[in-house]
Amino acid sequence: MDRETYDAYAQFGTTLSADGSPIPRREPKEGLCLTDEEAALYRALCTGALPNPRVEQERIPMTQAIARL
C-alpha cells in the first residue's frame, strides 16, 4: 500500500488486531521486498507515527487496488 491510498482510506483504519487486542508498536522487519514508498509507510505504521496501524484492505474498492498495481 502506498501513502496516498493509506490517507484516502485511513477512516477504515483501526488500532486493534483481528482478535480485538491493541496493535503494539514494533521494530520494522528488514528484507520485505518493498518499494521505497511502501517501506516508508510500513515503518510509519510499525512505529506508531500514523494513527491507525491497520487499514482494512477489503474496504478499498477493487478498481482502486487494480489501478495501483
DSSP file (Angstrom, degrees, kcal/mol; ACC not computed):
  #  RESIDUE AA STRUCTURE BP1 BP2  ACC     N-H-->O    O-->H-N    N-H-->O    O-->H-N    TCO  KAPPA ALPHA  PHI   PSI    X-CA   Y-CA   Z-CA
    1    1 A M              0   0    0      0, 0.0     2,-0.2     0, 0.0    40,-0.2   0.000 360.0 360.0 360.0 141.8    0.0    0.0    0.0
    2    2 A D     >  -     0   0    0      1,-0.1     4,-2.3    39,-0.1     5,-0.1  -0.577 360.0-106.8-100.1 169.4    1.2    3.5   -0.7
    3    3 A R  H  > S+     0   0    0      1,-0.2     4,-3.0     2,-0.2     5,-0.2   0.860 116.6  57.4 -66.1 -36.6    0.8    6.6    1.4
    4    4 A E  H  > S+     0   0    0      2,-0.2     4,-2.0     1,-0.2    -1,-0.2   0.920 110.4  44.3 -60.1 -43.6   -1.8    8.2   -0.9
    5    5 A T  H  > S+     0   0    0      2,-0.2     4,-1.8     1,-0.2    -2,-0.2   0.915 112.3  52.3 -67.5 -43.0   -4.0    5.1   -0.6
    6    6 A Y  H  X S+     0   0    0     -4,-2.3     4,-0.8     1,-0.2     3,-0.4   0.950 110.9  47.3 -56.4 -49.6   -3.5    4.9    3.2
    7    7 A D  H >< S+     0   0    0     -4,-3.0     3,-0.5     1,-0.2     4,-0.2   0.878 110.9  51.7 -61.0 -38.6   -4.5    8.6    3.5
    8    8 A A  H 3< S+     0   0    0     -4,-2.0    -1,-0.2     1,-0.2    -2,-0.2   0.807 122.8  29.3 -68.6 -29.2   -7.6    8.1    1.4
    9    9 A Y  H >< S+     0   0    0     -4,-1.8     3,-2.2    -3,-0.4    -1,-0.2   0.202  81.2 112.9-118.6  15.1   -8.8    5.1    3.4
   10   10 A A  G X<  +     0   0    0     -4,-0.8     3,-2.3    -3,-0.5    -1,-0.1   0.763  66.9  72.7 -60.1 -24.7   -7.5    5.8    6.8
   11   11 A Q  G 3  S+     0   0    0      1,-0.3    -1,-0.3    -4,-0.2    -2,-0.1   0.714  94.7  54.1 -64.6 -16.5  -11.0    6.3    8.1
   12   12 A F  G <  S+     0   0    0     -3,-2.2    44,-1.2    40,-0.1    -1,-0.3   0.241  91.9 112.1 -95.9  11.8  -11.3    2.5    7.8
   13   13 A G  E <   -A   55   0A   0     -3,-2.3     2,-0.3    42,-0.2    42,-0.3  -0.309  46.4-167.5 -83.5 167.8   -8.3    2.0   10.0
   14   14 A T  E     -A   54   0A   0     40,-2.6    40,-1.3    -2,-0.1    -2,-0.1  -0.969  30.9-142.6-149.0 161.0   -8.1    0.6   13.4
   15   15 A T  S    S+     0   0    0     -2,-0.3     8,-2.9    37,-0.2     2,-0.3   0.255  81.0  87.1-104.9   8.0   -5.7    0.3   16.3
   16   16 A L  B    S-B   22   0B   0      6,-0.3    -2,-0.1    38,-0.1     5,-0.1  -0.841  71.8-130.3-112.7 146.3   -6.9   -3.2   17.1
   17   17 A S    >   -     0   0    0      4,-3.4     3,-2.0    -2,-0.3    -2,-0.1  -0.240  43.8 -87.9 -80.3 177.9   -5.8   -6.6   15.7
   18   18 A A  T 3  S+     0   0    0      1,-0.3    -1,-0.1     2,-0.1    -2,-0.0   0.792 129.8  52.5 -60.2 -28.9   -8.2   -9.2   14.3
   19   19 A D  T 3  S-     0   0    0      2,-0.1    -1,-0.3     3,-0.0    -3,-0.0   0.408 121.5-106.2 -89.1   3.7   -8.7  -10.7   17.8
   20   20 A G  S <  S+     0   0    0     -3,-2.0    -2,-0.1     1,-0.3     3,-0.1   0.434  78.2 129.2  90.4  -0.1   -9.5   -7.2   19.3
   21   21 A S        -     0   0    0      1,-0.1    -4,-3.4    -5,-0.1    -1,-0.3  -0.587  69.1 -91.7 -86.3 152.3   -6.3   -6.7   21.1
   22   22 A P  B     -B   16   0B   0      0, 0.0    -6,-0.3     0, 0.0    -1,-0.1  -0.313  38.0-118.0 -60.9 141.9   -4.3   -3.4   20.7
   23   23 A I        -     0   0    0     -8,-2.9     2,-0.1    -6,-0.1    31,-0.0  -0.734  34.2-140.7 -81.3 117.2   -1.7   -3.5   17.9
   24   24 A P        -     0   0    0      0, 0.0     2,-0.1     0, 0.0    24,-0.1  -0.419  15.9-107.3 -78.8 154.4    1.6   -2.9   19.6
   25   25 A R        +     0   0    0     22,-0.1     2,-0.3    -2,-0.1    22,-0.2  -0.467  48.7 174.4 -69.4 152.4    4.4   -0.7   18.2
   26   26 A R        -     0   0    0     20,-2.3    22,-0.0    -2,-0.1     3,-0.0  -0.975  38.2 -86.9-155.5 165.9    7.3   -2.8   16.9
   27   27 A E        -     0   0    0     -2,-0.3     2,-0.1     1,-0.1    16,-0.0  -0.651  52.8-113.0 -75.2 130.1   10.6   -2.7   15.1
   28   28 A P        -     0   0    0      0, 0.0     2,-0.1     0, 0.0    -1,-0.1  -0.376  30.3-118.7 -64.0 142.7   10.0   -2.9   11.3
   29   29 A K        -     0   0    0      1,-0.1     3,-0.3    -2,-0.1     2,-0.2  -0.463  25.3-132.7 -76.8 154.2   11.3   -6.1    9.7
   30   30 A E  S    S+     0   0    0      1,-0.2    -1,-0.1    -2,-0.1     0, 0.0  -0.653  76.5  35.7-102.5 162.0   14.0   -5.9    7.0
   31   31 A G        +     0   0    0     -2,-0.2    -1,-0.2     1,-0.1    -2,-0.0   0.830  64.0 139.5  71.1  35.1   14.2   -7.5    3.6
   32   32 A L        -     0   0    0     -3,-0.3    -1,-0.1     2,-0.1    -2,-0.1   0.386  65.5-120.8 -93.4   4.4   10.5   -7.4    2.7
   33   33 A C        +     0   0    0      1,-0.2     2,-0.3     6,-0.0    -3,-0.0   0.905  58.8 153.1  58.6  44.9   11.0   -6.5   -0.9
   34   34 A L        -     0   0    0      1,-0.1    -1,-0.2     2,-0.0    -3,-0.1  -0.710  48.3-110.2-100.1 153.8    9.0   -3.3   -0.7
   35   35 A T     >  -     0   0    0     -2,-0.3     4,-2.8     1,-0.1     5,-0.2  -0.317  39.8-101.7 -69.3 167.4    9.4   -0.2   -2.8
   36   36 A D  H  > S+     0   0    0      1,-0.2     4,-2.1     2,-0.2     5,-0.1   0.906 125.1  48.7 -58.5 -41.6   10.9    2.8   -1.0
   37   37 A E  H  > S+     0   0    0      2,-0.2     4,-1.9     1,-0.2    -1,-0.2   0.918 112.7  46.8 -65.7 -43.9    7.4    4.4   -0.7
   38   38 A E  H  > S+     0   0    0      1,-0.2     4,-2.7     2,-0.2    -2,-0.2   0.902 111.6  51.8 -64.2 -40.9    5.9    1.1    0.7
   39   39 A A  H  X S+     0   0    0     -4,-2.8     4,-2.5     2,-0.2    -1,-0.2   0.881 107.6  52.3 -64.3 -38.4    8.8    0.7    3.1
   40   40 A A  H  X S+     0   0    0     -4,-2.1     4,-2.1    -5,-0.2    -1,-0.2   0.919 112.1  45.2 -63.9 -43.4    8.3    4.3    4.4
   41   41 A L  H  X S+     0   0    0     -4,-1.9     4,-2.4     2,-0.2    -2,-0.2   0.928 111.9  52.6 -65.0 -44.4    4.7    3.7    5.1
   42   42 A Y  H  X S+     0   0    0     -4,-2.7     4,-2.5     1,-0.2    -2,-0.2   0.915 109.8  48.3 -57.2 -45.6    5.4    0.3    6.7
   43   43 A R  H  X S+     0   0    0     -4,-2.5     4,-2.2     1,-0.2     6,-0.3   0.912 111.0  50.9 -62.3 -42.2    8.0    1.9    9.0
   44   44 A A  H  X>S+     0   0    0     -4,-2.1     5,-1.6     1,-0.2     6,-1.0   0.887 111.9  47.4 -63.6 -38.4    5.5    4.6   10.0
   45   45 A L  H  <5S+     0   0    0     -4,-2.4     3,-0.5     1,-0.2    -2,-0.2   0.907 113.2  48.0 -68.8 -42.0    2.8    2.1   10.7
   46   46 A C  H  <5S+     0   0    0     -4,-2.5   -20,-2.3     1,-0.2    -2,-0.2   0.877 114.1  45.3 -65.7 -38.4    5.1   -0.1   12.8
   47   47 A T  H  <5S-     0   0    0     -4,-2.2    -1,-0.2   -22,-0.2    -2,-0.2   0.497 112.4-110.7 -90.6  -3.9    6.5    2.8   14.9
   48   48 A G  T  <5S+     0   0    0     -4,-0.7    -3,-0.2    -3,-0.5    -4,-0.1   0.625  76.3 131.6  87.2  12.5    3.2    4.5   15.6
   49   49 A A      < +     0   0    0     -5,-1.6    -4,-0.2    -6,-0.3    -5,-0.1   0.684  68.5  54.4 -71.7 -16.3    3.8    7.6   13.5
   50   50 A L  S    S-     0   0    0     -6,-1.0    -2,-0.0    -9,-0.1    -9,-0.0  -0.892  86.8-126.4-117.1 149.9    0.4    7.1   12.0
   51   51 A P  S    S+     0   0    0      0, 0.0    -1,-0.1     0, 0.0    -2,-0.0   0.810  97.2  43.0 -69.1 -31.4   -2.9    6.9   14.0
   52   52 A N        -     0   0    0      1,-0.1   -37,-0.2   -37,-0.0   -40,-0.1  -0.893  60.6-173.1-120.4 102.7   -4.2    3.7   12.5
   53   53 A P  S    S+     0   0    0      0, 0.0     2,-0.4     0, 0.0   -38,-0.1   0.560  75.8  48.3 -73.3  -4.5   -1.6    0.9   12.1
   54   54 A R  E     -A   14   0A   0    -40,-1.3   -40,-2.6   -44,-0.1     2,-0.5  -0.985  62.1-173.1-138.5 126.7   -4.1   -1.3   10.3
   55   55 A V  E     -A   13   0A   0     -2,-0.4     2,-1.0   -42,-0.3   -42,-0.2  -0.977  34.0-118.6-116.7 129.6   -6.4   -0.4    7.4
   56   56 A E    >   -     0   0    0    -44,-1.2     3,-2.0    -2,-0.5     4,-0.3  -0.526  23.7-164.0 -67.5 103.6   -8.9   -3.0    6.2
   57   57 A Q  G >  S+     0   0    0     -2,-1.0     3,-1.3     1,-0.3    -1,-0.2   0.738  84.0  70.9 -64.9 -21.4   -7.8   -3.5    2.7
   58   58 A E  G 3  S+     0   0    0      1,-0.3    -1,-0.3    -3,-0.1     4,-0.1   0.725  91.2  60.8 -65.4 -19.9  -11.1   -5.1    1.9
   59   59 A R  G <  S+     0   0    0     -3,-2.0    -1,-0.3   -47,-0.1    -2,-0.2   0.611  82.9  93.7 -82.7 -12.6  -12.6   -1.7    2.2
   60   60 A I  S <  S-     0   0    0     -3,-1.3     5,-0.1    -4,-0.3   -51,-0.0  -0.707  90.0-110.6 -81.1 124.8  -10.5   -0.3   -0.7
   61   61 A P    >>  -     0   0    0      0, 0.0     4,-2.1     0, 0.0     3,-0.7  -0.252  19.6-125.5 -57.3 139.9  -12.5   -0.6   -3.9
   62   62 A M  H 3> S+     0   0    0      1,-0.3     4,-2.8     2,-0.2     5,-0.2   0.849 110.3  58.3 -56.5 -37.1  -11.1   -3.3   -6.3
   63   63 A T  H 3> S+     0   0    0      1,-0.2     4,-2.0     2,-0.2    -1,-0.3   0.888 107.1  47.9 -61.9 -37.4  -10.8   -0.7   -9.1
   64   64 A Q  H <> S+     0   0    0     -3,-0.7     4,-1.4     2,-0.2    -2,-0.2   0.910 112.1  48.9 -68.2 -42.6   -8.6    1.4   -6.9
   65   65 A A  H  X S+     0   0    0     -4,-2.1     4,-1.0     1,-0.2     3,-0.3   0.923 112.2  48.1 -64.0 -44.3   -6.4   -1.6   -5.9
   66   66 A I  H >< S+     0   0    0     -4,-2.8     3,-0.7     1,-0.2    -1,-0.2   0.898 107.8  55.5 -63.9 -40.8   -6.0   -2.6   -9.6
   67   67 A A  H 3< S+     0   0    0     -4,-2.0    -1,-0.2     1,-0.2    -2,-0.2   0.826 106.6  51.6 -62.3 -31.0   -5.2    0.9  -10.6
   68   68 A R  H 3<        0   0    0     -4,-1.4    -1,-0.2    -3,-0.3    -2,-0.2   0.694 360.0 360.0 -79.6 -19.7   -2.3    0.9   -8.1
   69   69 A L    <<        0   0    0     -4,-1.0    -1,-0.2    -3,-0.7    -2,-0.2   0.489 360.0 360.0 -81.2 360.0   -0.9   -2.3   -9.4
